[in-house]
Amino acid sequence: MINLIDYGLCPTMIAEDVKGIPARITAVHKERYELVCEYGHTYGRLKTSIYYRDGLEDFPTTGDFVLVSPNLSGDSQIIKTLKRKSYFSRRDPTPGRGEQAVAANFDYVFIMQSLNFDFNLKRIERYITLAWQSGAMPVVILTKADLVADYSEQMQAVQKVAVGAGVHGISVVTGLGLDTLQDYLKPRKTIVFLGSSGVGKSSLVNALAGEELMAVNEIREDDSRGRHTTTHRQLIMLKSGVLIIDTPGMRELGMWDVSKGLGEAFGDVESYFGQCKFNNCCHQTEPGCAVRAALDSGELPRERWESYLQLKREAKFSDDKAGYLRQKQQWQKEISMWNKHHKK
């Protein structure tokens, strides 16, 4: 019999008067869910009256804890989604669908970026913002360190934008840096892997597992990008008791609600807000603006400020594309005016 506490379940998640037995979602296949519960690994479907007709519960995603009415000879019935301690979502790439759940109930977010030609600092900023918003601890993993002679410059650049998060350079080929990840690899802890295709998520899963659990595809030589190896989000328990949620590569990561995540990821930027002369300062042409003063002096890097504005506006207008485009045009005009003023 499986003890769900080994899968990260906290008994306080379950109220005393509820029906059903606890289970954890290990994968989602359209309307069918892979589950693990005290009876082992099985499948389940949502109870229509609760999830579809009444809309009383959040649709579960990989990593969610749920209550089920067990069926030992077929699909169990999922009757409740338990309260989440962390939750990661993005804007659904399909227009008009709004929010897309990615994973739930994890302790760490491994933000993976390769050190080859696909290195992208702004993408890392985007992942870090969403990771802080999720309620878990972000950790930046720079993979394929064996492919570059010196990656100190990339490390320093990431450390500047990843304040409060660990940054590690690793190579699964040589084993470099894998020992630095041990503090995160604890039994009953869940880690979600995020990153574009080809960054080495599946390779790292195999390296941590000490066996070939995930299929690995080679990256394309012409653009250093990979093909999708993982086709759906999947929760895996390693022999060590560590739980990993591997996700398909996500090159486009649209902002959703990141009100908290922006404050955590861009604390260096927002620290200037309280220093402005006016409480309602828009940081444009107002006298005594601490943000503009920091930009003029170079204390606040211009690229950092632009990233903050872009992610904030994208999140605000994530469900209003026309509004976002209008705001983006205005933002570009403001940047042009600031550049002219700065040159003068």
C-alpha positions in Angstrom: 0.0 0.0 0.0 1.3 3.5 -0.9 1.6 6.1 1.7 0.7 9.4 0.1 2.7 11.4 2.7 5.8 10.1 0.7 4.3 11.9 -2.2 4.2 15.2 -0.3 0.7 15.1 1.1 0.2 17.1 4.3 -2.6 15.7 6.5 -3.8 19.2 7.3 -4.9 19.6 3.6 -7.8 17.3 4.3 -10.8 18.4 6.4 -12.2 15.8 8.8 -15.8 15.8 7.4 -14.9 15.3 3.7 -15.7 12.2 1.6 -13.3 10.2 -0.6 -9.7 9.2 -0.3 -6.7 11.5 -1.1 -4.8 11.0 -4.4 -2.2 13.0 -6.3 -2.4 13.8 -10.0 0.7 12.5 -11.8 -0.3 13.3 -15.4 -3.2 14.9 -17.3 -4.4 13.4 -20.6 -7.3 15.6 -21.9 -10.3 14.5 -19.7 -8.5 11.5 -18.1 -6.0 11.8 -15.2 -3.2 9.6 -13.9 -3.4 9.2 -10.2 -1.5 7.7 -7.3 -3.4 6.8 -4.1 -3.2 4.3 -1.3 -4.2 1.6 -3.7 -1.4 2.3 -6.1 -1.3 4.0 -9.6 -4.6 4.3 -11.3 -6.8 6.6 -13.5 -9.6 9.0 -12.8 -12.1 11.3 -14.4 -13.8 14.5 -13.0 -17.2 14.2 -11.5 -19.3 16.1 -14.1 -21.8 17.6 -11.6 -19.1 19.2 -9.5 -16.5 20.3 -12.1 -18.5 21.0 -15.2 -22.1 21.7 -14.3 -21.7 23.6 -11.0 -18.1 24.8 -11.4 -17.5 24.3 -7.6 -13.9 23.1 -7.9 -10.7 24.2 -9.7 -9.8 21.9 -12.5 -6.8 19.8 -11.3 -3.4 19.8 -12.9 -0.2 17.8 -12.5 0.9 17.8 -8.9 -2.6 18.6 -7.4 -3.9 16.6 -4.5 -7.5 15.6 -4.9 -10.2 13.5 -3.3 -11.5 10.5 -5.2 -14.2 7.9 -5.0 -12.1 4.9 -5.7 -13.0 2.3 -8.4 -10.7 -0.7 -8.3 -12.0 -2.1 -11.6 -12.1 1.1 -13.6 -11.6 4.9 -13.5 -12.0 6.5 -10.1 -14.2 9.6 -9.8 -12.4 12.8 -8.8 -14.7 14.8 -6.5 -12.6 17.6 -5.0 -9.4 19.6 -5.6 -7.5 20.2 -2.4 -6.1 23.6 -1.5 -2.7 24.2 -3.2 0.4 25.4 -1.5 1.9 26.6 -4.8 0.6 26.9 -8.3 2.2 27.7 -11.6 0.2 29.0 -14.6 0.7 30.9 -17.8 -1.5 32.5 -20.5 -2.9 29.8 -22.7 -1.1 30.1 -26.1 -4.5 29.4 -27.7 -6.3 32.8 -28.1 -9.3 33.4 -26.0 -8.7 30.5 -23.5 -7.2 32.6 -20.7 -5.2 30.9 -18.0 -3.5 27.5 -18.5 -2.5 25.5 -15.4 1.0 24.0 -15.6 1.8 22.4 -12.2 0.8 22.6 -8.5 2.1 21.8 -5.0 5.8 22.0 -5.6 8.6 23.4 -3.4 11.2 24.5 -5.9 11.1 25.7 -9.5 14.2 24.7 -11.5 14.4 27.4 -14.2 16.6 25.7 -16.8 18.5 27.6 -19.5 21.3 26.2 -21.6 24.7 28.0 -21.9 24.9 27.5 -25.6 23.6 29.9 -28.3 20.1 29.7 -26.9 21.0 31.7 -23.7 18.3 34.4 -23.1 18.4 36.6 -20.1 15.0 38.1 -20.6 13.4 34.7 -20.8 15.0 33.9 -17.4 13.5 37.1 -15.9 10.2 36.0 -17.2 10.4 32.6 -15.6 11.7 34.0 -12.3 8.7 36.3 -12.1 6.3 33.5 -12.6 8.2 31.3 -10.2 8.0 33.8 -7.4 4.3 34.3 -8.2 3.7 30.5 -7.8 4.6 30.5 -4.1 7.7 28.3 -4.5 11.4 29.0 -4.5 13.0 29.7 -7.9 16.4 28.1 -8.7 18.2 28.9 -11.9 20.0 26.0 -13.5 22.4 26.9 -16.3 22.9 23.6 -18.3 25.5 22.4 -20.8 28.4 24.1 -19.1 30.7 21.6 -20.9 29.9 23.3 -24.2 31.5 26.7 -23.2 35.0 27.5 -22.1 34.0 30.2 -19.7 30.5 31.0 -18.5 31.3 33.4 -15.7 29.8 36.3 -17.6 26.5 34.6 -18.0 26.5 33.5 -14.3 27.1 37.1 -13.2 24.3 38.4 -15.5 21.8 35.9 -14.1 22.8 36.5 -10.5 22.0 40.2 -11.0 18.4 39.5 -12.1 17.8 36.5 -9.9 18.1 38.2 -6.5 17.1 35.8 -3.7 17.3 32.7 -6.0 20.1 30.2 -6.3 22.1 30.1 -9.6 24.0 26.9 -10.6 26.0 26.0 -13.6 26.0 22.3 -14.4 26.8 19.7 -17.0 25.1 16.3 -17.0 27.8 15.0 -19.3 30.8 15.7 -17.0 28.8 15.8 -13.7 30.0 19.4 -13.1 27.8 21.2 -10.5 25.4 18.4 -9.8 26.6 18.2 -6.2 25.5 21.8 -5.7 21.9 20.7 -6.1 21.8 18.4 -3.2 20.2 20.9 -0.8 17.0 20.8 -3.0 16.9 17.1 -3.5 15.1 15.9 -0.3 12.5 13.1 0.0 8.9 14.3 -0.2 10.0 17.6 -1.8 8.6 18.4 -5.3 10.6 20.2 -8.0 9.1 21.4 -11.2 11.4 21.7 -14.2 10.7 24.6 -16.6 12.5 25.6 -19.7 12.5 25.6 -23.5 13.0 22.4 -25.5 16.6 21.3 -25.7 17.8 22.8 -22.4 18.4 19.4 -20.9 15.4 18.8 -18.6 15.1 15.1 -19.4 18.8 14.6 -19.2 18.9 16.2 -15.7 16.0 13.9 -14.6 18.0 10.9 -15.7 21.2 12.2 -14.1 19.5 12.7 -10.7 17.7 9.4 -11.0 20.9 7.5 -11.8 18.9 5.7 -14.6 17.3 6.3 -17.9 13.8 7.4 -17.0 13.2 10.0 -19.7 13.8 9.9 -23.4 16.4 12.4 -24.6 16.6 14.0 -28.1 19.6 15.8 -29.5 19.4 19.5 -30.2 19.5 20.9 -33.7 22.9 22.1 -34.7 21.7 25.0 -36.8 20.0 26.9 -34.0 20.8 25.1 -30.8 17.1 24.4 -30.2 15.6 21.1 -29.2 12.6 19.0 -30.2 9.9 18.3 -27.7 10.8 15.2 -25.8 8.3 15.5 -23.0 4.8 15.7 -24.5 2.8 16.3 -21.3 3.4 17.3 -17.7 4.4 14.3 -15.6 5.2 13.8 -11.9 7.9 11.2 -11.2 9.2 9.9 -7.9 12.9 9.1 -7.9 14.3 6.2 -5.8 15.7 8.8 -3.4 12.1 10.0 -2.7 12.5 13.3 -4.6 9.5 14.2 -6.7 9.9 15.9 -10.1 7.4 17.4 -12.4 8.8 17.5 -15.9 7.1 19.8 -18.4 7.1 20.1 -22.2 9.4 22.9 -23.5 7.7 26.3 -23.4 9.4 28.9 -25.5 6.5 31.3 -25.2 5.5 32.0 -21.7 2.7 34.5 -21.6 2.2 36.4 -18.3 -0.9 35.8 -16.3 -1.3 37.2 -12.8 2.1 38.2 -11.5 1.3 41.0 -9.1 3.3 39.3 -6.3 5.9 37.8 -8.6 7.0 41.1 -10.0 7.6 42.5 -6.6 9.8 39.5 -5.7 11.6 39.3 -9.0 12.1 43.0 -9.5 12.6 44.1 -5.9 15.7 46.1 -7.0 13.4 48.1 -9.3 10.5 48.7 -7.0 12.8 49.8 -4.1 13.0 53.2 -5.9 9.3 53.7 -5.8 9.1 54.8 -2.2 11.9 57.4 -2.8 10.0 59.5 -5.3 8.9 63.0 -4.3 5.2 62.2 -5.1 3.4 59.0 -3.9 1.5 58.8 -7.2 4.6 59.2 -9.3 4.3 57.6 -12.8 8.1 57.7 -13.3 7.8 59.7 -16.5 8.3 63.4 -16.3 7.5 64.2 -12.6 10.0 66.2 -10.7 11.9 64.3 -7.9 11.4 60.9 -9.5 13.9 58.5 -8.0 13.5 56.0 -10.8 14.4 58.5 -13.5 17.3 59.7 -11.4 18.6 56.2 -11.0 18.2 55.6 -14.8 20.1 58.8 -15.6 23.0 57.9 -13.3 23.2 54.4 -14.5 22.4 53.0 -11.0 19.3 51.3 -12.4 20.2 49.5 -15.7 17.9 50.7 -18.5 17.3 47.1 -19.7 16.2 46.1 -16.2 13.6 48.9 -16.1 12.3 48.1 -19.6 11.9 44.4 -18.6 9.9 45.4 -15.6 7.6 47.6 -17.6 7.1 45.0 -20.3 6.2 42.2 -18.0 3.9 44.5 -15.9 2.0 45.7 -19.0 1.9 42.2 -20.5 0.4 40.8 -17.3 -2.1 43.7 -17.0 -3.4 43.3 -20.5 -2.9 39.5 -20.8 -6.6 39.0 -21.5 -7.0 42.2 -23.6 -4.8 41.9 -26.7 -6.0 45.0 -28.3 -5.5 47.0 -25.1 -2.0 45.5 -24.7 -1.0 46.5 -28.2 -2.2 50.1 -27.6 -0.3 50.3 -24.4 2.8 48.9 -26.0 2.7 51.6 -28.7 2.4 54.2 -26.0 5.3 52.6 -24.1 7.5 52.7 -27.2 6.7 56.4 -27.7 7.7 57.1 -24.1 11.0 55.2 -24.5 11.7 57.3 -27.7 11.0 60.5 -25.9 13.2 59.5 -23.0 16.1 58.7 -25.3 15.8 62.1 -27.0 15.8 63.8 -23.6 18.7 61.7 -22.4 20.8 62.6 -25.4 20.2 66.3 -24.9 
